[in-house]
Every structure is written in C-alpha cells, then in structure tokens.
Amino acid sequence: MLTNSYSIHISRSRAQVYFFGLLLLQSGLAAGVSTTRIDTFSDTTLQGWAMGNPDVTGTHMTNIATGGPAGTGDSYLEVISDNTTVAGGRLTLFNQAQWTGDYPGVGITAIAMDLKNFSSTETLNLRLALEGGISALVGGLFATNTSVPLESGSDWTRVVFSLAPDDLVPVSGRSGITGNDVMAALGNVVELRLLNSADPDWTGLPVSATLGIDNITAVPLPPTLALFGSGLVVLLARRRKQNLQA
C-alpha cells in the first residue's frame, strides 16, 4: 500500500470509498474520529495501525507490553523500518479506521502523541499526512508543512502536529494525484499517516529506524495549548491503563 504504483483506473473504486465514507458521516453511522479519541495500546493490539500489507505489518509493528512513557507496565507501539525500497523500508504507518472522519466538524485542530526514537544513529523528521475529500478529485493528499525532529536515542517526547489548514500543504502520490482542497480533505479523512520525511511527502523516505509511539490523542484546542491540554488527557489515560493492569 505504500508503493507508488497506482493505476488511474483505481480512482473509480477510491471515489466509492470517499462517497460511502461521506454518506456514513452524514448519517451518523460512522464511529470515526472524535475529540475523546486516544490510542494507548493498552489492549495488546496495534489498534488499527498498519504498515504496507498484513505480512509487513506483522513483522515490522509490535505492541510492547512495558517501557512506554509511564515506565514499567506502560504498553506502546513499536515500528521498525529496514531501509529498503519496498513496503517496510520506510517509517510510514497508516490508519483507516478510528482516525477517519470529519475533523473540523468535531473540532479537532491537532493530533498529539508520545514518541521515542530508539535508533542509534538516525535523526527522524516526523510529520502527519492525510487523504480525504468529497471525491477522488476534490480533496486529495496533504501533509503537515513542518516536521518534528527526533534525535537518535531520544527520551519519550510529547509532540503536537497541527492540522490547521494553513499548516497543511498538498503532496503527490499514486500516479500524480495530489491535494487540491484542504477543507474538503479534512472534512472527510479516509486515511491518516505518520511518516518520516525531511520534506512534506506522502510515502516517506527509506530509513533504518525504530520508533516508539504511544498516547495518540485528538486535540480540540489550538496547537499552542495542546501540550498542556493533551497532557491532562494522557495522564487520565495512563491512570486508566494502570487500573486495567492492576
């Protein structure tokens, strides 16, 4: 799924994904994203996150039971990339489940998460990207304009990615398909990605790296306040995790 090979004929089926996603959102049947959304990985699963095909996901992504930001007993998601040109070579993961939906409609302006770069030499430049819109030709692909640098061997670091329209730029992927309407894309997100790239991109760059991820949190506040607000949400989530593990 992370390859660039994409026939224009697929746009027809992709348009159906947009269309039915929009119908579900309008009917209220889609669970989708909400301001209370947080992925803590306390259920021992990958919580809908994937990397390429199922085989690659199984070999490159693991729910680790301990060692998260809260220390012993705090589970987190580990993602490994192996610096090849095929799926699994890039530090790029995606979600097409609970992080889909109408971001402006529910008031989400940013996404916060805890990250740790376990790599011994590679500095990572992390950013979000999303695909969405009303159709395959209205909306498209966008990425955060600014990346978050994470030095090799870093401690757990709380970061916030702004999803304000001015902080997103169009990117190309899938045979030249690009972003053309950021508000349409945000209004019906069908895929959210976290990737490593020094420049705004959709696929990311090949790299040999290991990344820890935890407490992916929807932020309904302005990004400048997100570190404070999301920290409170994370504290409550960690307490919930500890209660479940007790």
Beta strands, then each sheet from edge to edge (+ up, - down):
strand 1: 38-39
strand 2: 49-50
strand 3: 61-64
strand 4: 76-82
strand 5: 92-95
strand 6: 110-117
strand 7: 124-135
strand 8: 138-144
strand 9: 148-150
strand 10: 157-162
strand 11: 168-170
strand 12: 189-196
strand 13: 208-219
sheet 1: 1+ 13- 4+ 3-
sheet 2: 1+ 13- 6+ 10-
sheet 3: 2+ 5- 12+ 7- 8+ 11-
sheet 4: 2+ 5- 12+ 7- 9+
end
